[in-house]
């Protein structure tokens, strides 16, 4: 398995009170065609950060370890991704060795605006959300990513009262760590 250390992202998550309006804005700003993804994120207990197995409807997957501080403002996220062609087998191995904490299922529409990934997410049981991921270059300071996120939030009409401090997983009614987000 090829394990790849990814650059730091600066991220926000927010409720999306106007999915069609935000989609129209995202299309007008995007430099690429939209991409539709169906994902299931299976979370496992781990000593630090969060560990999830992302399973795509195509049958492929990714094991993702990440750390992100809690808070409703643009914040850094450091992560490592290991692609897998057989997420089912990997899930069996992980479930045999680590407690499985829960699953988040979502349909995602992805747009790219400059170096930012704009996700319009419909999350099963939770509703409609928007996520911005400013993918930082290796030499780019986090503060610049925060500025980029704020500018794009303004352009997309994402208001501070819609920002979320935690993750989708934290919002699940059965989440054991609803008060933390990494």
N, CA and C of each residue as an Amber inpcrd file, in Angstrom:
protein
   546
   0.8510000  -1.1700000   0.0000000   0.0000000   0.0000000   0.0000000
   0.8960000   1.2320000   0.0000000   0.6160000   2.1740000  -0.8560000
   1.3950000   3.3970000  -0.9680000   0.8540000   4.4350000   0.0140000
   1.6260000   4.7640000   1.0520000   1.2070000   5.7520000   2.0460000
   1.7790000   7.1030000   1.6540000   0.9480000   8.1120000   1.5970000
   1.3300000   9.4050000   1.0730000   1.0420000  10.4840000   2.1100000
   2.0600000  11.2410000   2.5230000   1.8550000  12.3610000   3.4240000
   1.3470000  13.5360000   2.6000000   0.1840000  14.0300000   2.9520000
  -0.4580000  15.0950000   2.1940000  -0.1260000  16.4470000   2.8080000
  -0.2380000  17.5260000   2.0450000  -0.0300000  18.8610000   2.6080000
  -1.1400000  19.2010000   3.6020000  -0.8770000  20.1990000   4.4120000
  -1.8760000  20.6820000   5.3650000  -2.9960000  21.3920000   4.6210000
  -4.2160000  21.1830000   5.0830000  -5.3790000  21.9280000   4.6070000
  -5.7810000  22.9360000   5.6550000  -6.4260000  24.0060000   5.2340000
  -7.1620000  24.8730000   6.1390000  -8.6280000  24.6400000   5.7950000
  -9.4450000  24.2840000   6.8030000 -10.8050000  23.8210000   6.5440000
 -11.8530000  24.5860000   7.3380000 -13.0510000  24.6110000   6.7730000
 -14.2550000  25.0020000   7.5100000 -15.3590000  24.0370000   7.1180000
 -16.3090000  23.8570000   8.0310000 -17.5510000  23.1440000   7.7530000
 -18.6770000  24.0720000   8.1830000 -19.7760000  24.0670000   7.4260000
 -20.9080000  24.9180000   7.7690000 -22.2030000  24.2660000   7.3140000
 -23.2770000  24.6090000   7.9910000 -24.5970000  24.2140000   7.5100000
 -24.8480000  24.9410000   6.2000000 -25.5990000  24.3080000   5.3280000
 -25.9070000  24.9020000   4.0230000 -27.4110000  25.1530000   3.9560000
 -27.8480000  26.3760000   4.3020000 -29.2840000  26.6500000   4.3120000
 -29.8900000  26.8140000   2.9190000 -29.0440000  26.9720000   1.8810000
 -29.5360000  27.1910000   0.5160000 -28.7130000  26.3430000  -0.4630000
 -28.9480000  25.0180000  -0.4920000 -28.1280000  24.1370000  -1.3460000
 -28.1010000  24.5350000  -2.8180000 -29.2300000  24.8990000  -3.3930000
 -29.2420000  25.2430000  -4.8230000 -28.5360000  26.5700000  -5.0870000
 -28.7440000  27.5390000  -4.2200000 -28.0760000  28.8350000  -4.3840000
 -26.5680000  28.7040000  -4.2510000 -26.1250000  27.9290000  -3.2720000
 -24.6910000  27.7330000  -3.0840000 -24.0990000  26.9300000  -4.2330000
 -24.8430000  25.9730000  -4.7460000 -24.3620000  25.1960000  -5.8940000
 -24.1660000  26.1040000  -7.1050000 -25.1100000  27.0070000  -7.3420000
 -24.9930000  27.9470000  -8.4560000 -23.7500000  28.8170000  -8.3050000
 -23.5120000  29.3290000  -7.0970000 -22.3130000  30.1390000  -6.8470000
 -21.0430000  29.3220000  -7.0520000 -21.0280000  28.0930000  -6.5310000
 -19.8420000  27.2470000  -6.6680000 -19.5420000  26.9530000  -8.1330000
 -20.5690000  26.6840000  -8.9180000 -20.3800000  26.4280000 -10.3520000
 -19.7680000  27.6570000 -11.0220000 -20.2480000  28.8510000 -10.6600000
 -19.7590000  30.0720000 -11.3030000 -18.3020000  30.3630000 -10.9520000
 -17.8380000  29.9040000  -9.7940000 -16.4630000  30.1510000  -9.3650000
 -15.4960000  29.0260000  -9.7160000 -16.0160000  27.8480000  -9.9950000
 -15.1800000  26.6630000 -10.1650000 -14.3770000  26.6910000 -11.4550000
 -13.1540000  26.1720000 -11.3590000 -12.2870000  26.0800000 -12.5300000
 -12.3160000  24.6790000 -13.1420000 -13.1580000  23.7830000 -12.6080000
 -13.2830000  22.4180000 -13.1230000 -14.7540000  22.0080000 -13.1070000
 -15.1140000  20.9850000 -13.8600000 -16.4970000  20.4950000 -13.7930000
 -16.7630000  19.8580000 -12.4180000 -18.0350000  19.8250000 -12.0370000
 -18.3720000  19.2070000 -10.7560000 -18.0940000  17.7130000 -10.8020000
 -17.7850000  17.1770000  -9.6280000 -17.5350000  15.7430000  -9.4740000
 -18.4730000  15.2330000  -8.3880000 -19.2190000  14.1840000  -8.6810000
 -20.1530000  13.6080000  -7.6990000 -19.5290000  12.3720000  -7.0720000
 -19.5730000  12.3230000  -5.7380000 -18.9810000  11.2180000  -4.9920000
 -19.9820000  10.6940000  -3.9700000 -20.0190000   9.3870000  -3.8080000
 -20.7790000   8.7640000  -2.7280000 -19.7490000   8.1120000  -1.8230000
 -19.7880000   8.4870000  -0.5300000 -18.7490000   8.0570000   0.4000000
 -19.3570000   7.5180000   1.6840000 -18.6900000   6.5170000   2.2410000
 -18.9840000   6.0440000   3.5860000 -17.6790000   6.1340000   4.3600000
 -17.6880000   6.8810000   5.4610000 -16.5140000   7.0200000   6.3160000
 -16.7450000   6.2040000   7.5750000 -15.9170000   5.1870000   7.7710000
 -16.0030000   4.3180000   8.9480000 -14.8960000   4.7410000   9.9060000
 -15.2760000   5.1420000  11.1190000 -14.3280000   5.6540000  12.0990000
 -13.9090000   4.5570000  13.0730000 -12.6190000   4.5690000  13.4080000
 -12.0420000   3.5940000  14.3340000 -11.3800000   4.3200000  15.4950000
 -11.3850000   3.6730000  16.6530000 -10.6980000   4.2360000  17.8190000
  -9.1970000   4.2240000  17.5540000  -8.5340000   5.3010000  17.9630000
  -7.0780000   5.3550000  17.8470000  -6.5470000   6.2760000  18.9440000
  -5.2560000   6.1910000  19.2100000  -4.6520000   6.9150000  20.3300000
  -4.6130000   8.4220000  20.1060000  -4.3380000   8.8550000  18.8910000
  -4.2690000  10.2900000  18.6080000  -5.0030000  10.5830000  17.3130000
  -5.6310000  11.7430000  17.2390000  -6.3200000  12.1430000  16.0270000
  -7.5340000  11.2960000  15.7460000  -7.8860000  11.2330000  14.4890000
  -9.0080000  10.4280000  14.0090000  -8.5060000   9.4880000  12.9220000
  -9.0640000   8.2910000  12.9190000  -8.7350000   7.2980000  11.9050000
 -10.0310000   6.8750000  11.2420000 -10.0950000   7.0570000   9.9070000
 -11.2970000   6.6510000   9.1920000 -10.9200000   5.9290000   7.9050000
 -11.7680000   4.9970000   7.5540000 -11.6680000   4.3030000   6.2770000
 -12.7650000   4.8680000   5.4010000 -12.3720000   5.5340000   4.3320000
 -13.3310000   6.1110000   3.3900000 -13.5520000   5.0970000   2.2790000
 -14.8130000   4.7120000   2.0790000 -15.1800000   3.7380000   1.0460000
 -16.0050000   4.4700000  -0.0090000 -15.5190000   4.4260000  -1.2460000
 -16.2130000   5.0690000  -2.3600000 -17.1610000   4.0820000  -3.0240000
 -18.2030000   4.5830000  -3.6710000 -19.1330000   3.6890000  -4.3640000
 -18.4710000   2.9720000  -5.5330000 -17.3000000   3.4270000  -5.9630000
 -16.5630000   2.7570000  -7.0400000 -15.9220000   1.4550000  -6.5740000
 -15.8730000   1.2550000  -5.2390000 -15.2450000   0.0530000  -4.6940000
 -13.8530000   0.3070000  -4.1480000 -13.2610000   1.4560000  -4.4460000
 -11.9350000   1.8000000  -3.9150000 -12.1070000   2.4470000  -2.5410000
 -10.9910000   2.7330000  -1.8940000 -11.0680000   3.3650000  -0.5900000
  -9.7680000   4.0450000  -0.2110000  -9.7980000   4.7060000   0.9500000
  -8.6260000   5.3840000   1.5030000  -8.6740000   5.2540000   3.0180000
  -7.5390000   4.9500000   3.6030000  -7.4010000   5.0090000   5.0510000
  -6.8120000   6.3770000   5.3620000  -7.4810000   7.1330000   6.2350000
  -7.0900000   8.5170000   6.5000000  -6.8930000   8.7060000   7.9990000
  -5.7110000   9.1750000   8.3680000  -5.4270000   9.5760000   9.7380000
  -5.3020000  11.0900000   9.7250000  -6.0570000  11.7840000  10.6000000
  -5.9820000  13.2440000  10.5820000  -6.1220000  13.8280000  11.9750000
  -5.5950000  15.0470000  12.1070000  -5.7350000  15.8330000  13.3240000
  -6.1500000  17.2360000  12.9380000  -7.1680000  17.7350000  13.6620000
  -7.6910000  19.0660000  13.3880000  -8.2530000  19.5990000  14.7010000
  -7.8590000  20.8070000  15.0930000  -8.4160000  21.3640000  16.3240000
  -9.8970000  21.6940000  16.1470000 -10.6240000  21.6880000  17.2650000
 -12.0410000  22.0680000  17.2210000 -12.1540000  23.5770000  17.0950000
 -13.2470000  24.0270000  16.5240000 -13.5020000  25.4600000  16.4290000
 -14.2960000  25.7870000  15.1940000 -15.1140000  26.8510000  15.2730000
 -15.9610000  27.2110000  14.1410000 -15.3180000  28.1780000  13.1500000
 -14.0090000  28.2760000  13.1350000 -13.3460000  29.1680000  12.1830000
 -12.3900000  28.3480000  11.3230000 -11.8730000  28.9310000  10.2430000
 -10.9140000  28.1770000   9.4300000  -9.7580000  27.6740000  10.2980000
  -9.4760000  26.3620000  10.1680000  -8.4730000  25.7470000  11.0280000
  -7.6480000  24.7470000  10.2440000  -6.3940000  24.5520000  10.6640000
  -5.5260000  23.6200000   9.9380000  -5.9190000  22.1660000  10.1980000
  -5.7000000  21.3500000   9.2050000  -5.9130000  19.9040000   9.3150000
  -4.7070000  19.2270000   8.6810000  -4.0360000  18.4020000   9.4660000
  -2.8930000  17.6370000   8.9560000  -3.3210000  16.1850000   8.8290000
  -2.9640000  15.5730000   7.7030000  -3.4410000  14.2130000   7.4950000
  -2.5000000  13.4030000   6.6220000  -2.6880000  12.1060000   6.7280000
  -1.9770000  11.1360000   5.9000000  -3.0310000  10.2290000   5.2760000
  -2.8780000   9.9420000   3.9930000  -3.8350000   9.1010000   3.2680000
  -3.1080000   7.9070000   2.6700000  -3.7140000   6.7260000   2.8320000
  -3.2120000   5.5100000   2.2000000  -4.3290000   4.9350000   1.3270000
  -4.2110000   5.0450000  -0.0040000  -5.2370000   4.4740000  -0.8840000
  -5.2740000   2.9500000  -0.7610000  -6.4620000   2.3690000  -0.9700000
  -6.5960000   0.9170000  -0.9600000  -7.5800000   0.4830000  -2.0480000
  -7.2350000  -0.5520000  -2.8070000  -8.1770000  -1.0650000  -3.8040000
  -9.2100000  -2.0120000  -3.1760000  -8.9920000  -2.4070000  -1.8930000
  -9.8820000  -3.3730000  -1.2420000 -10.2670000  -2.8890000   0.1580000
 -11.1350000  -1.8640000   0.2240000 -11.5040000  -1.3390000   1.5380000
 -12.2780000  -2.3470000   2.3940000 -12.9590000  -3.2890000   1.7730000
 -13.6960000  -4.3090000   2.5400000 -12.7520000  -5.1560000   3.3760000
 -11.6780000  -5.6280000   2.7600000 -10.7020000  -6.4290000   3.4960000
 -10.0080000  -5.5950000   4.5690000  -9.6770000  -4.3490000   4.2260000
  -9.0300000  -3.4710000   5.2060000  -9.9620000  -3.2040000   6.3880000
 -11.2420000  -3.0310000   6.1190000 -12.2090000  -2.8210000   7.2150000
 -12.2590000  -4.0400000   8.1280000 -12.2380000  -5.2400000   7.5480000
 -12.2430000  -6.4560000   8.3710000 -11.0210000  -6.5130000   9.2830000
  -9.8600000  -6.1760000   8.7450000  -8.6260000  -6.1900000   9.5410000
  -8.7030000  -5.1390000  10.6450000  -9.0830000  -3.9220000  10.2770000
  -9.1740000  -2.8570000  11.2770000 -10.2020000  -3.1890000  12.3500000
 -11.3720000  -3.7170000  11.9540000 -12.4290000  -4.0430000  12.9170000
 -12.0240000  -5.1720000  13.8530000 -11.1320000  -6.0340000  13.3970000
 -10.6540000  -7.1260000  14.2460000  -9.6420000  -6.6360000  15.2840000
  -9.0520000  -5.4600000  15.0500000  -8.0020000  -4.9890000  15.9450000
  -8.3450000  -3.6860000  16.6680000  -9.2680000  -2.8940000  16.1180000
  -9.6340000  -1.6030000  16.7130000 -11.1550000  -1.5070000  16.8210000
 -11.6490000  -0.8820000  17.8710000 -13.1010000  -0.6860000  17.9480000
 -13.5990000   0.2200000  16.8200000 -14.6790000  -0.2070000  16.1740000
 -15.3300000   0.5980000  15.1450000 -16.3120000   1.5270000  15.8600000
 -16.1520000   2.8360000  15.6680000 -16.9280000   3.8200000  16.4150000
 -18.2360000   4.2320000  15.7440000 -18.2770000   4.1880000  14.4160000
 -19.4800000   4.5970000  13.7000000 -19.1780000   4.9620000  12.2630000
 -20.2500000   5.2880000  11.5230000 -20.1310000   5.5850000  10.0860000
 -20.8440000   6.8890000   9.7520000 -20.2630000   7.6090000   8.8030000
 -20.8950000   8.7860000   8.2140000 -21.0480000   8.4890000   6.7280000
 -22.2860000   8.5690000   6.2480000 -22.5570000   8.3520000   4.8300000
 -22.9780000   9.6740000   4.2070000 -22.3900000   9.9620000   3.0340000
 -22.7180000  11.2400000   2.4010000 -22.6090000  11.1460000   0.8920000
 -23.3660000  12.0360000   0.2610000 -23.2110000  12.3020000  -1.1600000
 -22.5630000  13.6680000  -1.2420000 -21.5140000  13.7580000  -2.0280000
 -20.7050000  14.9740000  -2.0920000 -20.6070000  15.4330000  -3.5320000
 -20.7890000  16.7460000  -3.7230000 -20.4840000  17.3640000  -5.0100000
 -19.2330000  18.1950000  -4.7780000 -18.2160000  17.9370000  -5.5700000
 -16.9160000  18.5800000  -5.4110000 -16.6860000  19.5840000  -6.5280000
 -16.2600000  20.7920000  -6.1310000 -15.8380000  21.8360000  -7.0640000
 -14.4490000  22.2740000  -6.6500000 -13.6600000  22.7330000  -7.5940000
 -12.3440000  23.2880000  -7.2910000 -12.3360000  24.7660000  -7.6640000
 -11.9870000  25.5880000  -6.6710000 -11.8870000  27.0280000  -6.8670000
 -10.4640000  27.4010000  -6.4730000  -9.6060000  27.6020000  -7.4820000
  -8.1940000  27.8340000  -7.1850000  -7.6220000  26.6220000  -6.4660000
  -7.0090000  26.8540000  -5.3140000  -6.4130000  25.7520000  -4.5560000
  -7.3660000  25.2120000  -3.4850000  -8.6480000  25.5790000  -3.5990000
  -9.6380000  25.1630000  -2.6040000 -10.5950000  24.1350000  -3.1920000
 -10.8370000  23.0990000  -2.4080000 -11.8500000  22.1010000  -2.7260000
 -13.1330000  22.5260000  -2.0140000 -14.1900000  22.7300000  -2.7770000
 -15.4930000  23.1010000  -2.2260000 -16.3680000  21.8580000  -2.2780000
 -16.8070000  21.3860000  -1.1150000 -17.6510000  20.1940000  -1.0210000
 -19.0620000  20.6190000  -0.6290000 -20.0360000  20.2470000  -1.4210000
 -21.4400000  20.3880000  -1.0480000 -21.8920000  18.9990000  -0.6450000
 -22.1420000  18.8270000   0.6530000 -22.3990000  17.5030000   1.2130000
 -23.8450000  17.3440000   1.6570000 -24.4360000  16.2200000   1.2740000
 -25.7190000  15.7940000   1.8030000 -25.4110000  14.5930000   2.6840000
 -25.5020000  14.7890000   4.0100000 -25.0630000  13.7780000   4.9700000
 -26.2830000  13.0500000   5.5230000 -26.2660000  11.7240000   5.3920000
 -27.3830000  10.8960000   5.8210000 -27.7130000  11.1520000   7.3010000
 -28.9690000  11.5060000   7.5470000 -29.4410000  11.7210000   8.9030000
 -29.0830000  13.0700000   9.5020000 -28.2680000  13.8840000   8.7980000
 -27.8320000  15.1620000   9.3620000 -28.2410000  16.3710000   8.5380000
 -28.2870000  16.2480000   7.2090000 -28.7100000  17.3700000   6.3880000
 -27.6880000  17.8310000   5.3730000 -27.7760000  19.1220000   5.0270000
 -26.9830000  19.7170000   3.9540000 -25.8830000  20.6110000   4.5440000
 -24.6710000  20.4510000   3.9940000 -23.5140000  21.1610000   4.5180000
 -22.6080000  21.6060000   3.3870000 -21.7020000  22.5240000   3.7080000
 -20.6350000  22.9280000   2.7940000 -19.3330000  22.8180000   3.5700000
 -18.3090000  22.3620000   2.8720000 -16.9760000  22.2540000   3.4650000
 -15.9860000  22.8800000   2.4920000 -15.0920000  23.7030000   3.0060000
 -14.0020000  24.2570000   2.2040000 -12.7010000  23.6560000   2.6970000
 -11.8680000  23.2100000   1.7800000 -10.5330000  22.7030000   2.0990000
  -9.5350000  23.4590000   1.2330000  -8.8140000  24.3830000   1.8460000
  -7.7560000  25.1090000   1.1420000  -6.5090000  24.2310000   1.2380000
  -6.0870000  23.6560000   0.1120000  -4.9270000  22.7650000   0.0870000
  -3.6720000  23.6300000   0.0010000  -2.9330000  23.6690000   1.0960000
  -1.7470000  24.5190000   1.1430000  -0.5830000  23.9000000   0.3960000
   0.1850000  24.7550000  -0.2690000   1.4520000  24.3130000  -0.8420000
   2.4340000  24.0780000   0.3060000   3.4670000  23.3080000   0.0650000
   4.4230000  22.9600000   1.1180000   5.0220000  24.1940000   1.7970000
   5.2720000  25.2450000   1.0340000   5.9050000  26.4500000   1.5770000
   4.9020000  27.5400000   1.9660000   3.6220000  27.2570000   1.8980000
   2.5940000  28.2670000   2.1250000   2.1860000  28.3020000   3.6050000
   2.2030000  29.4810000   4.2350000   1.8300000  29.5630000   5.6510000
   0.3270000  29.3430000   5.8660000  -0.0120000  28.7700000   7.0160000
  -1.4140000  28.5240000   7.3510000  -2.2300000  29.8090000   7.3330000
  -1.6190000  30.9280000   7.7420000  -2.3350000  32.2040000   7.7880000
  -2.8520000  32.5950000   6.4030000  -2.0830000  32.2840000   5.3690000
  -2.5280000  32.5790000   4.0100000  -3.7340000  31.7080000   3.6480000
  -3.7100000  30.4560000   4.0750000  -4.8550000  29.5710000   3.8600000
  -6.1020000  30.0680000   4.5620000  -5.9230000  30.6100000   5.7670000
  -7.0560000  31.1760000   6.5050000  -7.6350000  32.3640000   5.7400000
  -6.7750000  33.2300000   5.2080000  -7.2560000  34.3810000   4.4220000
  -8.0160000  33.9160000   3.1740000  -7.4780000  32.9130000   2.4920000
  -8.1450000  32.3730000   1.3010000  -9.5200000  31.8240000   1.6780000
  -9.5960000  31.0780000   2.7830000 -10.8750000  30.5160000   3.2310000
 -11.8830000  31.6260000   3.5270000 -11.4510000  32.6730000   4.2360000
 -12.3660000  33.7800000   4.5540000 -12.8650000  34.4740000   3.2870000
 -11.9730000  34.7100000   2.3220000 -12.4000000  35.3520000   1.0660000
 -13.4370000  34.5020000   0.3360000 -13.1950000  33.1860000   0.2810000
 -14.1370000  32.3110000  -0.4200000 -15.4480000  32.1900000   0.3520000
 -15.3860000  32.1880000   1.6680000 -16.6160000  32.1920000   2.4610000
 -17.4620000  33.4170000   2.1050000 -16.8170000  34.5770000   1.9970000
 -17.5320000  35.8040000   1.6250000 -18.1550000  35.6780000   0.2400000
 -17.3850000  35.1770000  -0.7050000 -17.8850000  35.0540000  -2.0860000
 -19.0480000  34.0750000  -2.1920000 -19.0330000  33.0310000  -1.3310000
 -20.0840000  32.0160000  -1.3700000 -21.2430000  32.3430000  -0.4240000
 -21.1090000  33.4150000   0.3370000 -22.1760000  33.7930000   1.2610000
 -22.2740000  32.8880000   2.4840000 -21.1630000  32.2670000   2.8760000
 -21.1540000  31.4190000   4.0690000 -20.9840000  32.3340000   5.2780000
 -21.9980000  32.3730000   6.1290000 -21.9900000  33.2780000   7.2850000
 -21.4600000  32.5690000   8.5260000 -20.9080000  33.3430000   9.4320000
 -20.2850000  32.7860000  10.6280000 -21.2720000  31.9870000  11.4760000
 -22.5410000  32.3680000  11.4900000 -23.5130000  31.6240000  12.3040000
 -23.8050000  30.2250000  11.7640000 -23.3830000  29.9410000  10.5220000
 -23.5740000  28.6030000   9.9570000 -22.3780000  27.6790000  10.1960000
 -21.2550000  28.2300000  10.6730000 -20.0400000  27.4340000  10.8620000
 -20.2190000  26.4030000  11.9690000 -19.5790000  25.2540000  11.7760000
 -19.6190000  24.1690000  12.7530000 -18.2720000  24.0490000  13.4400000
 -18.2860000  23.7410000  14.7170000 -17.0440000  23.5550000  15.4700000
 -16.5180000  22.1400000  15.3210000 -17.3790000  21.1830000  15.0620000
 -16.9860000  19.7760000  15.0120000 -17.1650000  19.1690000  13.6400000
 -17.0630000  17.8590000  13.6190000 -17.1680000  17.1070000  12.3670000
 -18.5530000  16.4800000  12.2410000 -18.8410000  15.9130000  11.0780000
 -20.0970000  15.1970000  10.9000000 -20.1890000  14.0530000  11.9020000
 -19.0890000  13.3650000  12.1090000 -19.0730000  12.2440000  13.0520000
 -19.5140000  12.7010000  14.4350000 -19.0500000  13.8720000  14.8710000
 -19.4190000  14.3970000  16.1830000 -20.9050000  14.6950000  16.2900000
 -21.5460000  14.9240000  15.1610000 -22.9630000  15.2670000  15.1550000
 -23.8670000  14.0370000  15.2090000 -23.3020000  12.8560000  14.9700000
 -24.1170000  11.6480000  15.0100000 -24.6580000  11.4320000  16.4200000
 -25.9030000  11.0020000  16.5330000 -26.4700000  10.8030000  17.8700000
 -25.7290000   9.7580000  18.6970000 -25.0350000   8.8410000  18.0500000
 -24.3320000   7.7820000  18.7800000 -22.8420000   8.0440000  18.9150000
 -22.3720000   9.2320000  18.5020000 -20.9420000   9.5360000  18.5420000
 -20.4390000   9.5780000  19.9800000 -19.3760000   8.8040000  20.3040000
 -18.8390000   8.8130000  21.6610000 -18.0800000  10.0880000  21.9980000
 -17.6830000  10.8730000  20.9880000 -16.9510000  12.1020000  21.2690000
 -17.6300000  13.3040000  20.6210000 -18.8460000  13.5610000  20.9570000
 -19.5780000  14.6500000  20.3470000 -19.0160000  16.0080000  20.7150000
 -18.1900000  16.0810000  21.7570000 -17.6690000  17.3730000  22.1780000
 -16.2640000  17.6290000  21.6970000 -15.7080000  16.7950000  20.8210000
 -14.3650000  17.0510000  20.3280000 -14.3100000  16.8630000  18.8250000
 -13.3340000  17.4800000  18.1920000 -13.1320000  17.3240000  16.7580000
 -11.6410000  17.3680000  16.5020000 -11.1720000  16.3280000  15.8610000
  -9.7550000  16.3200000  15.4680000  -9.6820000  16.1180000  13.9950000
